[in-house]
Amino acid sequence: MAKQLFANNATSMLSGILTQGGNVLVCSNGEGNRFPSPTADEYFLLTIYTKDAYANEQKVEVVKVTSRAGDTLM
């Protein structure tokens, strides 16, 4: 059974624009270590969102991350 990992209040900005259907996220330089490093049968959930001009969260999506290499989440 897969084991869920947690990192309380871990945040990062993405280093670039996401593409539709993409499966790789790249955090800002040096910020990937804020998140867990899943191994076999481990994962963590990540919430991705944009903010409007008033800092309201928009376009919210929760994704399952099964691997991290440095600042790259997959």
Number of C-alpha atoms within 10 A of each C-alpha: 5 8 11 15 15 12 12 7 8 13 15 18 12 17 13 10 8 12 9 6 6 8 11 14 19 21 20 14 14 10 17 22 16 16 22 20 18 18 11 9 10 16 20 18 14 17 10 17 12 11 11 9 6 6 8 9 12 11 9 11 10 10 13 13 22 19 18 20 12 16 19 18 21 14
